[in-house]
């Protein structure tokens, strides 16, 4: 029973860690686009 609990905990921690890295990557990309977009628009005009 304890082994199963530990396995579930390990999987959850691993999963949340992956989710956090994906979310932080998304935020960084979003910020990059947010800041780059006006500069690109100015360059084209």
CHARMM internal coordinates of N, CA and C (Angstrom, degrees):
IC EDIT
DIST 1 N 1 CA 1.4685
DIST 1 CA 1 C 1.5247
ANGL 1 N 1 CA 1 C 110.92
DIST 1 C 2 N 1.3375
ANGL 1 CA 1 C 2 N 115.64
DIHE 1 N 1 CA 1 C 2 N -45.24
DIST 2 N 2 CA 1.4723
ANGL 1 C 2 N 2 CA 120.25
DIHE 1 CA 1 C 2 N 2 CA 179.66
DIST 2 CA 2 C 1.5276
ANGL 2 N 2 CA 2 C 110.12
DIHE 1 C 2 N 2 CA 2 C -64.35
DIST 2 C 3 N 1.3411
ANGL 2 CA 2 C 3 N 115.88
DIHE 2 N 2 CA 2 C 3 N -38.65
DIST 3 N 3 CA 1.4702
ANGL 2 C 3 N 3 CA 120.88
DIHE 2 CA 2 C 3 N 3 CA 179.60
DIST 3 CA 3 C 1.5246
ANGL 3 N 3 CA 3 C 109.95
DIHE 2 C 3 N 3 CA 3 C -61.21
DIST 3 C 4 N 1.3301
ANGL 3 CA 3 C 4 N 116.65
DIHE 3 N 3 CA 3 C 4 N -43.57
DIST 4 N 4 CA 1.4688
ANGL 3 C 4 N 4 CA 121.19
DIHE 3 CA 3 C 4 N 4 CA 179.61
DIST 4 CA 4 C 1.5268
ANGL 4 N 4 CA 4 C 109.93
DIHE 3 C 4 N 4 CA 4 C -62.92
DIST 4 C 5 N 1.3415
ANGL 4 CA 4 C 5 N 116.40
DIHE 4 N 4 CA 4 C 5 N -43.35
DIST 5 N 5 CA 1.4642
ANGL 4 C 5 N 5 CA 121.01
DIHE 4 CA 4 C 5 N 5 CA 179.26
DIST 5 CA 5 C 1.5327
ANGL 5 N 5 CA 5 C 110.16
DIHE 4 C 5 N 5 CA 5 C -60.36
DIST 5 C 6 N 1.3301
ANGL 5 CA 5 C 6 N 116.47
DIHE 5 N 5 CA 5 C 6 N -43.75
DIST 6 N 6 CA 1.4692
ANGL 5 C 6 N 6 CA 120.69
DIHE 5 CA 5 C 6 N 6 CA 179.24
DIST 6 CA 6 C 1.5255
ANGL 6 N 6 CA 6 C 111.18
DIHE 5 C 6 N 6 CA 6 C -63.51
DIST 6 C 7 N 1.3349
ANGL 6 CA 6 C 7 N 116.65
DIHE 6 N 6 CA 6 C 7 N -41.53
DIST 7 N 7 CA 1.4672
ANGL 6 C 7 N 7 CA 120.85
DIHE 6 CA 6 C 7 N 7 CA 178.28
DIST 7 CA 7 C 1.5241
ANGL 7 N 7 CA 7 C 110.77
DIHE 6 C 7 N 7 CA 7 C -61.65
DIST 7 C 8 N 1.3387
ANGL 7 CA 7 C 8 N 115.95
DIHE 7 N 7 CA 7 C 8 N -45.96
DIST 8 N 8 CA 1.4681
ANGL 7 C 8 N 8 CA 120.55
DIHE 7 CA 7 C 8 N 8 CA 179.31
DIST 8 CA 8 C 1.5268
ANGL 8 N 8 CA 8 C 109.95
DIHE 7 C 8 N 8 CA 8 C -60.72
DIST 8 C 9 N 1.3368
ANGL 8 CA 8 C 9 N 116.39
DIHE 8 N 8 CA 8 C 9 N -43.84
DIST 9 N 9 CA 1.4664
ANGL 8 C 9 N 9 CA 120.82
DIHE 8 CA 8 C 9 N 9 CA 179.00
DIST 9 CA 9 C 1.5313
ANGL 9 N 9 CA 9 C 110.68
DIHE 8 C 9 N 9 CA 9 C -60.43
DIST 9 C 10 N 1.3430
ANGL 9 CA 9 C 10 N 116.58
DIHE 9 N 9 CA 9 C 10 N -45.71
DIST 10 N 10 CA 1.4646
ANGL 9 C 10 N 10 CA 121.39
DIHE 9 CA 9 C 10 N 10 CA -179.25
DIST 10 CA 10 C 1.5248
ANGL 10 N 10 CA 10 C 110.64
DIHE 9 C 10 N 10 CA 10 C -60.74
DIST 10 C 11 N 1.3370
ANGL 10 CA 10 C 11 N 116.78
DIHE 10 N 10 CA 10 C 11 N -44.04
DIST 11 N 11 CA 1.4690
ANGL 10 C 11 N 11 CA 121.23
DIHE 10 CA 10 C 11 N 11 CA -179.90
DIST 11 CA 11 C 1.5256
ANGL 11 N 11 CA 11 C 110.24
DIHE 10 C 11 N 11 CA 11 C -64.58
DIST 11 C 12 N 1.3372
ANGL 11 CA 11 C 12 N 116.76
DIHE 11 N 11 CA 11 C 12 N -43.70
DIST 12 N 12 CA 1.4698
ANGL 11 C 12 N 12 CA 120.68
DIHE 11 CA 11 C 12 N 12 CA -179.52
DIST 12 CA 12 C 1.5225
ANGL 12 N 12 CA 12 C 111.03
DIHE 11 C 12 N 12 CA 12 C -63.33
DIST 12 C 13 N 1.3376
ANGL 12 CA 12 C 13 N 116.52
DIHE 12 N 12 CA 12 C 13 N -44.46
DIST 13 N 13 CA 1.4673
ANGL 12 C 13 N 13 CA 120.58
DIHE 12 CA 12 C 13 N 13 CA 179.37
DIST 13 CA 13 C 1.5239
ANGL 13 N 13 CA 13 C 110.19
DIHE 12 C 13 N 13 CA 13 C -61.96
DIST 13 C 14 N 1.3386
ANGL 13 CA 13 C 14 N 116.32
DIHE 13 N 13 CA 13 C 14 N -45.06
DIST 14 N 14 CA 1.4644
ANGL 13 C 14 N 14 CA 121.52
DIHE 13 CA 13 C 14 N 14 CA 178.91
DIST 14 CA 14 C 1.5249
ANGL 14 N 14 CA 14 C 110.29
DIHE 13 C 14 N 14 CA 14 C -60.71
DIST 14 C 15 N 1.3413
ANGL 14 CA 14 C 15 N 115.87
DIHE 14 N 14 CA 14 C 15 N -44.54
DIST 15 N 15 CA 1.4667
ANGL 14 C 15 N 15 CA 121.60
DIHE 14 CA 14 C 15 N 15 CA -178.31
DIST 15 CA 15 C 1.5239
ANGL 15 N 15 CA 15 C 111.12
DIHE 14 C 15 N 15 CA 15 C -64.49
DIST 15 C 16 N 1.3429
ANGL 15 CA 15 C 16 N 116.79
DIHE 15 N 15 CA 15 C 16 N -46.47
DIST 16 N 16 CA 1.4681
ANGL 15 C 16 N 16 CA 119.99
DIHE 15 CA 15 C 16 N 16 CA -179.77
DIST 16 CA 16 C 1.5286
ANGL 16 N 16 CA 16 C 110.06
DIHE 15 C 16 N 16 CA 16 C -65.74
DIST 16 C 17 N 1.3364
ANGL 16 CA 16 C 17 N 116.99
DIHE 16 N 16 CA 16 C 17 N -35.70
DIST 17 N 17 CA 1.4612
ANGL 16 C 17 N 17 CA 120.39
DIHE 16 CA 16 C 17 N 17 CA 177.14
DIST 17 CA 17 C 1.5230
ANGL 17 N 17 CA 17 C 110.76
DIHE 16 C 17 N 17 CA 17 C -62.28
DIST 17 C 18 N 1.3462
ANGL 17 CA 17 C 18 N 116.51
DIHE 17 N 17 CA 17 C 18 N -44.04
DIST 18 N 18 CA 1.4692
ANGL 17 C 18 N 18 CA 120.42
DIHE 17 CA 17 C 18 N 18 CA 177.71
DIST 18 CA 18 C 1.5194
ANGL 18 N 18 CA 18 C 110.62
DIHE 17 C 18 N 18 CA 18 C -63.63
DIST 18 C 19 N 1.3431
ANGL 18 CA 18 C 19 N 116.60
DIHE 18 N 18 CA 18 C 19 N -44.71
DIST 19 N 19 CA 1.4676
ANGL 18 C 19 N 19 CA 121.31
DIHE 18 CA 18 C 19 N 19 CA 179.64
DIST 19 CA 19 C 1.5222
ANGL 19 N 19 CA 19 C 110.52
DIHE 18 C 19 N 19 CA 19 C -58.86
DIST 19 C 20 N 1.3395
ANGL 19 CA 19 C 20 N 116.28
DIHE 19 N 19 CA 19 C 20 N -44.52
DIST 20 N 20 CA 1.4625
ANGL 19 C 20 N 20 CA 120.91
DIHE 19 CA 19 C 20 N 20 CA -179.03
DIST 20 CA 20 C 1.5258
ANGL 20 N 20 CA 20 C 110.46
DIHE 19 C 20 N 20 CA 20 C -62.35
DIST 20 C 21 N 1.3390
ANGL 20 CA 20 C 21 N 117.37
DIHE 20 N 20 CA 20 C 21 N -42.92
DIST 21 N 21 CA 1.4641
ANGL 20 C 21 N 21 CA 119.72
DIHE 20 CA 20 C 21 N 21 CA -179.77
DIST 21 CA 21 C 1.5252
ANGL 21 N 21 CA 21 C 110.41
DIHE 20 C 21 N 21 CA 21 C -66.04
DIST 21 C 22 N 1.3381
ANGL 21 CA 21 C 22 N 117.05
DIHE 21 N 21 CA 21 C 22 N -38.39
DIST 22 N 22 CA 1.4688
ANGL 21 C 22 N 22 CA 120.72
DIHE 21 CA 21 C 22 N 22 CA 178.18
DIST 22 CA 22 C 1.5245
ANGL 22 N 22 CA 22 C 110.04
DIHE 21 C 22 N 22 CA 22 C -65.19
DIST 22 C 23 N 1.3393
ANGL 22 CA 22 C 23 N 116.67
DIHE 22 N 22 CA 22 C 23 N -44.26
DIST 23 N 23 CA 1.4693
ANGL 22 C 23 N 23 CA 121.15
DIHE 22 CA 22 C 23 N 23 CA -179.37
DIST 23 CA 23 C 1.5287
ANGL 23 N 23 CA 23 C 110.05
DIHE 22 C 23 N 23 CA 23 C -64.53
DIST 23 C 24 N 1.3478
ANGL 23 CA 23 C 24 N 117.24
DIHE 23 N 23 CA 23 C 24 N -44.09
DIST 24 N 24 CA 1.4636
ANGL 23 C 24 N 24 CA 119.49
DIHE 23 CA 23 C 24 N 24 CA -179.62
DIST 24 CA 24 C 1.5257
ANGL 24 N 24 CA 24 C 110.45
DIHE 23 C 24 N 24 CA 24 C -65.31
DIST 24 C 25 N 1.3400
ANGL 24 CA 24 C 25 N 117.78
DIHE 24 N 24 CA 24 C 25 N -38.02
DIST 25 N 25 CA 1.4692
ANGL 24 C 25 N 25 CA 121.15
DIHE 24 CA 24 C 25 N 25 CA 175.17
DIST 25 CA 25 C 1.5249
ANGL 25 N 25 CA 25 C 109.95
DIHE 24 C 25 N 25 CA 25 C -60.80
DIST 25 C 26 N 1.3247
ANGL 25 CA 25 C 26 N 116.44
DIHE 25 N 25 CA 25 C 26 N -44.98
DIST 26 N 26 CA 1.4651
ANGL 25 C 26 N 26 CA 121.21
DIHE 25 CA 25 C 26 N 26 CA 179.30
DIST 26 CA 26 C 1.5135
ANGL 26 N 26 CA 26 C 111.70
DIHE 25 C 26 N 26 CA 26 C -60.71
DIST 26 C 27 N 1.3317
ANGL 26 CA 26 C 27 N 116.62
DIHE 26 N 26 CA 26 C 27 N -42.19
DIST 27 N 27 CA 1.4690
ANGL 26 C 27 N 27 CA 120.91
DIHE 26 CA 26 C 27 N 27 CA 179.40
DIST 27 CA 27 C 1.5250
ANGL 27 N 27 CA 27 C 109.99
DIHE 26 C 27 N 27 CA 27 C -64.18
DIST 27 C 28 N 1.3343
ANGL 27 CA 27 C 28 N 117.04
DIHE 27 N 27 CA 27 C 28 N -44.04
DIST 28 N 28 CA 1.4688
ANGL 27 C 28 N 28 CA 120.65
DIHE 27 CA 27 C 28 N 28 CA 179.65
DIST 28 CA 28 C 1.5229
ANGL 28 N 28 CA 28 C 111.17
DIHE 27 C 28 N 28 CA 28 C -62.25
DIST 28 C 29 N 1.3290
ANGL 28 CA 28 C 29 N 116.91
DIHE 28 N 28 CA 28 C 29 N -44.87
DIST 29 N 29 CA 1.4655
ANGL 28 C 29 N 29 CA 121.09
DIHE 28 CA 28 C 29 N 29 CA 178.96
DIST 29 CA 29 C 1.5253
ANGL 29 N 29 CA 29 C 110.05
DIHE 28 C 29 N 29 CA 29 C -63.63
DIST 29 C 30 N 1.3461
ANGL 29 CA 29 C 30 N 115.91
DIHE 29 N 29 CA 29 C 30 N -42.96
DIST 30 N 30 CA 1.4647
ANGL 29 C 30 N 30 CA 120.78
DIHE 29 CA 29 C 30 N 30 CA 178.30
DIST 30 CA 30 C 1.5195
ANGL 30 N 30 CA 30 C 111.45
DIHE 29 C 30 N 30 CA 30 C -59.27
DIST 30 C 31 N 1.3260
ANGL 30 CA 30 C 31 N 116.87
DIHE 30 N 30 CA 30 C 31 N -44.48
DIST 31 N 31 CA 1.4669
ANGL 30 C 31 N 31 CA 120.95
DIHE 30 CA 30 C 31 N 31 CA 179.28
DIST 31 CA 31 C 1.5257
ANGL 31 N 31 CA 31 C 110.43
DIHE 30 C 31 N 31 CA 31 C -65.04
DIST 31 C 32 N 1.3375
ANGL 31 CA 31 C 32 N 116.76
DIHE 31 N 31 CA 31 C 32 N -41.76
DIST 32 N 32 CA 1.4634
ANGL 31 C 32 N 32 CA 120.75
DIHE 31 CA 31 C 32 N 32 CA 179.51
DIST 32 CA 32 C 1.5247
ANGL 32 N 32 CA 32 C 110.36
DIHE 31 C 32 N 32 CA 32 C -60.04
DIST 32 C 33 N 1.3365
ANGL 32 CA 32 C 33 N 117.33
DIHE 32 N 32 CA 32 C 33 N -45.83
DIST 33 N 33 CA 1.4676
ANGL 32 C 33 N 33 CA 121.55
DIHE 32 CA 32 C 33 N 33 CA 178.61
DIST 33 CA 33 C 1.5246
ANGL 33 N 33 CA 33 C 110.04
DIHE 32 C 33 N 33 CA 33 C -64.06
DIST 33 C 34 N 1.3463
ANGL 33 CA 33 C 34 N 116.02
DIHE 33 N 33 CA 33 C 34 N -43.90
DIST 34 N 34 CA 1.4669
ANGL 33 C 34 N 34 CA 121.71
DIHE 33 CA 33 C 34 N 34 CA -178.60
DIST 34 CA 34 C 1.5232
ANGL 34 N 34 CA 34 C 111.19
DIHE 33 C 34 N 34 CA 34 C -57.63
DIST 34 C 35 N 1.3558
ANGL 34 CA 34 C 35 N 116.69
DIHE 34 N 34 CA 34 C 35 N -42.13
DIST 35 N 35 CA 1.4660
ANGL 34 C 35 N 35 CA 119.95
DIHE 34 CA 34 C 35 N 35 CA -178.48
DIST 35 CA 35 C 1.5287
ANGL 35 N 35 CA 35 C 112.51
DIHE 34 C 35 N 35 CA 35 C -82.15
DIST 35 C 36 N 1.3382
ANGL 35 CA 35 C 36 N 117.65
DIHE 35 N 35 CA 35 C 36 N -31.16
DIST 36 N 36 CA 1.4630
ANGL 35 C 36 N 36 CA 121.18
DIHE 35 CA 35 C 36 N 36 CA -176.16
DIST 36 CA 36 C 1.5296
ANGL 36 N 36 CA 36 C 111.66
DIHE 35 C 36 N 36 CA 36 C -79.30
DIST 36 C 37 N 1.3369
ANGL 36 CA 36 C 37 N 117.10
DIHE 36 N 36 CA 36 C 37 N -32.62
DIST 37 N 37 CA 1.4705
ANGL 36 C 37 N 37 CA 121.57
DIHE 36 CA 36 C 37 N 37 CA -173.94
DIST 37 CA 37 C 1.5319
ANGL 37 N 37 CA 37 C 113.46
DIHE 36 C 37 N 37 CA 37 C -55.64
DIST 37 C 38 N 1.3451
ANGL 37 CA 37 C 38 N 119.46
DIHE 37 N 37 CA 37 C 38 N -50.77
DIST 38 N 38 CA 1.4780
ANGL 37 C 38 N 38 CA 119.35
DIHE 37 CA 37 C 38 N 38 CA 178.88
DIST 38 CA 38 C 1.5294
ANGL 38 N 38 CA 38 C 112.35
DIHE 37 C 38 N 38 CA 38 C -61.50
DIST 38 C 39 N 1.3322
ANGL 38 CA 38 C 39 N 117.22
DIHE 38 N 38 CA 38 C 39 N -36.53
DIST 39 N 39 CA 1.4700
ANGL 38 C 39 N 39 CA 120.70
DIHE 38 CA 38 C 39 N 39 CA 179.55
DIST 39 CA 39 C 1.5228
ANGL 39 N 39 CA 39 C 110.18
DIHE 38 C 39 N 39 CA 39 C -64.87
DIST 39 C 40 N 1.3358
ANGL 39 CA 39 C 40 N 116.85
DIHE 39 N 39 CA 39 C 40 N -42.00
DIST 40 N 40 CA 1.4665
ANGL 39 C 40 N 40 CA 121.28
DIHE 39 CA 39 C 40 N 40 CA 178.87
DIST 40 CA 40 C 1.5247
ANGL 40 N 40 CA 40 C 109.53
DIHE 39 C 40 N 40 CA 40 C -64.54
DIST 40 C 41 N 1.3227
ANGL 40 CA 40 C 41 N 117.02
DIHE 40 N 40 CA 40 C 41 N -42.58
DIST 41 N 41 CA 1.4686
ANGL 40 C 41 N 41 CA 120.77
DIHE 40 CA 40 C 41 N 41 CA 179.62
DIST 41 CA 41 C 1.5300
ANGL 41 N 41 CA 41 C 110.79
DIHE 40 C 41 N 41 CA 41 C -62.28
DIST 41 C 42 N 1.3435
ANGL 41 CA 41 C 42 N 116.69
DIHE 41 N 41 CA 41 C 42 N -42.33
DIST 42 N 42 CA 1.4725
ANGL 41 C 42 N 42 CA 120.46
DIHE 41 CA 41 C 42 N 42 CA 179.19
DIST 42 CA 42 C 1.5234
ANGL 42 N 42 CA 42 C 110.63
DIHE 41 C 42 N 42 CA 42 C -63.55
DIST 42 C 43 N 1.3264
ANGL 42 CA 42 C 43 N 116.09
DIHE 42 N 42 CA 42 C 43 N -40.32
DIST 43 N 43 CA 1.4638
ANGL 42 C 43 N 43 CA 120.78
DIHE 42 CA 42 C 43 N 43 CA -178.56
DIST 43 CA 43 C 1.5308
ANGL 43 N 43 CA 43 C 110.80
DIHE 42 C 43 N 43 CA 43 C -64.48
DIST 43 C 44 N 1.3292
ANGL 43 CA 43 C 44 N 117.66
DIHE 43 N 43 CA 43 C 44 N -36.13
DIST 44 N 44 CA 1.4707
ANGL 43 C 44 N 44 CA 121.15
DIHE 43 CA 43 C 44 N 44 CA -177.84
DIST 44 CA 44 C 1.5268
ANGL 44 N 44 CA 44 C 111.74
DIHE 43 C 44 N 44 CA 44 C -74.46
DIST 44 C 45 N 1.3411
ANGL 44 CA 44 C 45 N 116.54
DIHE 44 N 44 CA 44 C 45 N -35.08
DIST 45 N 45 CA 1.4703
ANGL 44 C 45 N 45 CA 119.69
DIHE 44 CA 44 C 45 N 45 CA -176.12
DIST 45 CA 45 C 1.5201
ANGL 45 N 45 CA 45 C 111.12
DIHE 44 C 45 N 45 CA 45 C -70.56
END
COOR INIT
IC SEED 1 N 1 CA 1 C
IC BUILD
